[in-house]
Amino acid sequence: MKWVILIAGVFLFFNGMFTRTYSFDNESPARHCYQMDYIGLYGCFGSPMMPALIAWGASLIGAGLIAWSVFRGRHKSA
């Protein structure tokens, strides 16, 4: 189970770090989009906050899972 959590953390962190965010401000209404190329996930929203939250959220959750796996591995081996 600990390896699955570590792999999920690396997967989320990697995809969050390489998420592209972009906007179409010249359209009415403006669209703010994100794209995760490696897994083919993308979407657009009316607010510029949502694509940023998705990109940062995936990175931070992934980093948290990686840190938790390292902490748990060090704690159990000691």
VOTI-265109 format. One line per field, with one value per residue: x, y, z of N, C-alpha, C in turn. Coordinates in Angstrom, 3 decimals. Atoms other than C-alpha are relative to their C-alpha. Last residue first. Layout:
N
n_x	c(X, ...)
n_y	c(Y, ...)
n_z	c(Z, ...)
ca_x	c(X, ...)
ca_y	c(Y, ...)
ca_z	c(Z, ...)
c_x	c(X, ...)
c_y	c(Y, ...)
c_z	c(Z, ...)
***
This chain:
78
n_x	c(-0.807, -1.299, 0.118, 0.504, -1.062, -1.086, 0.463, 0.094, -1.373, -0.620, 0.582, -0.564, -1.410, -0.046, 0.403, -1.137, -1.064, 0.455, -0.100, -1.405, -0.606, 0.556, -0.679, -1.438, -0.206, 0.234, -1.154, -1.154, 0.161, -0.468, -1.413, -0.840, 0.232, 0.871, 0.059, 1.296, 0.053, 1.084, 1.081, 1.140, -0.449, -0.304, -0.997, -0.218, -1.182, -0.120, -1.295, -0.211, -1.406, -0.741, 1.030, 1.312, 0.645, 0.624, 0.527, 1.282, 0.063, 1.194, 0.003, 1.314, -0.015, -1.090, 0.281, 1.034, -0.519, -0.990, 0.674, 0.866, -0.894, -0.574, 1.065, 0.187, -1.165, 0.108, 1.099, -0.527, -0.846, 0.821)
n_y	c(-0.340, 0.664, 1.449, 0.292, -0.232, 0.968, 1.313, -0.041, -0.046, 1.302, 0.957, -0.273, 0.405, 1.471, 0.488, -0.228, 0.948, 1.310, 0.014, -0.038, 1.289, 1.040, -0.039, 0.210, 1.374, 0.912, -0.124, 0.697, 1.453, 0.660, 0.370, -0.699, -1.425, -0.576, -1.458, -0.611, -1.433, -0.612, -0.395, 0.884, 1.385, 0.706, 0.962, 1.196, 0.738, 1.444, 0.253, 1.374, 0.436, -0.347, -0.412, 0.579, -0.734, -1.227, -0.598, -0.705, -1.064, -0.817, -1.301, -0.430, -0.202, -0.891, -1.360, -0.569, -0.155, -1.074, -1.285, -0.237, -0.386, -1.304, -0.989, -0.114, -0.697, -1.396, -0.570, -0.272, -1.188, -1.197)
n_z	c(-1.172, 0.082, -0.174, -1.333, -0.972, 0.230, -0.462, -1.460, -0.511, 0.255, -0.941, -1.325, 0.037, 0.003, -1.321, -0.903, 0.344, -0.489, -1.466, -0.424, 0.345, -0.867, -1.300, 0.193, 0.460, -1.118, -0.904, 0.585, 0.050, -1.211, 0.129, -0.969, 0.129, -1.001, -0.002, -0.251, 0.221, -0.759, 0.895, -0.253, -0.171, 1.240, -0.470, 0.795, -0.425, 0.188, -0.626, -0.467, -0.051, -1.220, -0.947, 0.244, 1.072, -0.488, 1.216, 0.018, 0.988, -0.163, 0.675, 0.467, 1.443, 0.378, -0.453, 0.853, 1.359, -0.014, -0.193, 1.147, 1.097, -0.305, 0.206, 1.450, 0.552, -0.428, 0.773, 1.336, -0.068, 0.000)
ca_x	c(13.834, 12.494, 8.864, 9.496, 11.692, 9.131, 6.232, 8.077, 9.038, 5.486, 4.009, 6.402, 5.439, 1.740, 2.113, 4.070, 1.315, -1.385, 0.613, 1.196, -2.395, -3.737, -1.387, -2.562, -6.223, -6.270, -4.676, -7.261, -10.051, -8.855, -9.097, -12.902, -15.249, -13.881, -12.221, -11.122, -8.308, -7.160, -5.094, -2.927, 0.470, -0.914, -2.587, -4.407, -5.949, -8.404, -9.710, -12.544, -13.745, -17.431, -17.213, -13.941, -10.869, -9.770, -9.070, -6.912, -4.094, -2.954, -0.529, -0.057, 3.530, 4.007, 0.589, 1.195, 4.505, 3.141, 0.037, 2.002, 4.712, 2.064, 0.138, 3.378, 4.143, 0.624, 0.793, 4.199, 2.857, 0.000)
ca_y	c(3.180, 1.568, 2.375, 6.090, 6.517, 4.873, 6.831, 10.124, 9.305, 8.221, 11.310, 13.566, 11.926, 12.182, 15.845, 16.616, 14.985, 16.959, 20.143, 19.536, 18.463, 21.464, 23.901, 22.898, 22.489, 25.672, 27.620, 26.297, 27.285, 30.811, 32.254, 32.074, 31.185, 27.674, 25.480, 21.869, 19.459, 15.951, 14.062, 12.237, 13.579, 16.810, 18.160, 21.185, 24.146, 26.739, 30.218, 31.293, 34.879, 35.296, 36.695, 35.840, 38.102, 36.877, 33.318, 32.171, 29.707, 27.195, 24.388, 21.572, 20.305, 20.698, 19.264, 16.194, 15.429, 16.030, 13.930, 10.993, 11.213, 11.191, 8.323, 6.315, 7.000, 6.037, 2.825, 2.024, 2.402, 0.000)
ca_z	c(12.764, 9.570, 10.383, 10.961, 7.912, 5.631, 7.151, 6.738, 3.143, 2.289, 3.983, 2.073, -1.229, -0.411, 0.540, -2.619, -4.701, -2.869, -3.428, -7.136, -7.833, -5.944, -7.673, -11.166, -10.217, -8.171, -11.027, -13.481, -11.029, -10.167, -13.679, -13.444, -16.293, -16.550, -19.145, -19.038, -19.777, -18.983, -21.544, -19.004, -20.061, -21.501, -18.374, -19.772, -17.992, -19.265, -18.543, -20.809, -21.265, -22.064, -24.706, -26.351, -26.339, -22.919, -24.011, -21.145, -20.508, -17.937, -18.694, -16.222, -16.022, -12.271, -11.498, -13.656, -11.941, -8.442, -9.058, -10.506, -7.841, -5.124, -6.716, -6.946, -3.279, -2.209, -4.258, -2.774, 0.763, 0.000)
c_x	c(-0.337, 0.864, 1.346, -0.076, -0.439, 1.141, 1.085, -0.404, -0.007, 1.426, 0.620, -0.530, 0.639, 1.437, 0.037, -0.315, 1.205, 1.053, -0.481, 0.131, 1.455, 0.613, -0.506, 0.732, 1.490, 0.227, -0.151, 1.242, 1.158, -0.045, 0.535, 1.466, 0.881, -0.188, -1.040, 0.108, -1.408, 0.034, -1.201, -1.210, -1.145, 0.276, 0.289, 1.125, 0.109, 1.280, 0.138, 1.415, 0.075, 1.418, -0.887, -0.993, -1.370, -0.769, -0.783, -0.332, -1.412, 0.064, -1.313, 0.108, -1.377, 0.009, 1.073, -0.366, -1.036, 0.511, 0.981, -0.695, -0.815, 0.904, 0.524, -1.086, -0.142, 1.169, -0.165, -1.070, 0.576, 0.866)
c_y	c(-0.835, 0.257, -0.709, -1.507, -0.388, 0.172, -1.060, -1.355, -0.014, -0.048, -1.386, -0.981, 0.204, -0.519, -1.519, -0.486, 0.155, -1.060, -1.316, -0.117, -0.054, -1.362, -1.095, -0.034, -0.297, -1.449, -0.930, 0.072, -0.730, -1.527, -0.747, -0.402, 0.827, 1.479, 0.465, 1.501, 0.506, 1.501, 0.591, 0.385, -0.966, -1.487, -0.930, -0.811, -1.234, -0.556, -1.518, -0.123, -1.419, -0.566, -1.197, 0.536, -0.568, 0.747, 1.230, 0.466, 0.583, 1.136, 0.711, 1.376, 0.312, 0.312, 0.980, 1.419, 0.666, 0.287, 1.172, 1.358, 0.334, 0.503, 1.406, 1.025, 0.215, 0.811, 1.482, 0.625, 0.350, 1.263)
c_z	c(1.201, 1.232, -0.038, 0.249, 1.403, 0.981, -0.168, 0.560, 1.527, 0.541, -0.184, 1.034, 1.366, -0.036, 0.091, 1.403, 0.905, -0.288, 0.605, 1.510, 0.463, -0.271, 0.931, 1.342, -0.151, -0.394, 1.191, 0.885, -0.692, -0.117, 1.224, -0.191, 0.908, -0.274, 1.010, 0.014, 0.294, -0.224, 0.707, -0.845, 0.266, 0.196, -1.175, 0.597, -0.878, 0.622, 0.085, 0.536, 0.547, -0.043, 0.266, 1.021, -0.360, -1.090, 0.430, -1.406, -0.015, -1.012, 0.300, -0.625, -0.571, -1.498, -0.420, 0.421, -0.909, -1.417, -0.056, 0.105, -1.246, -1.106, 0.269, -0.319, -1.498, -0.546, 0.340, -0.886, -1.369, 0.000)
***
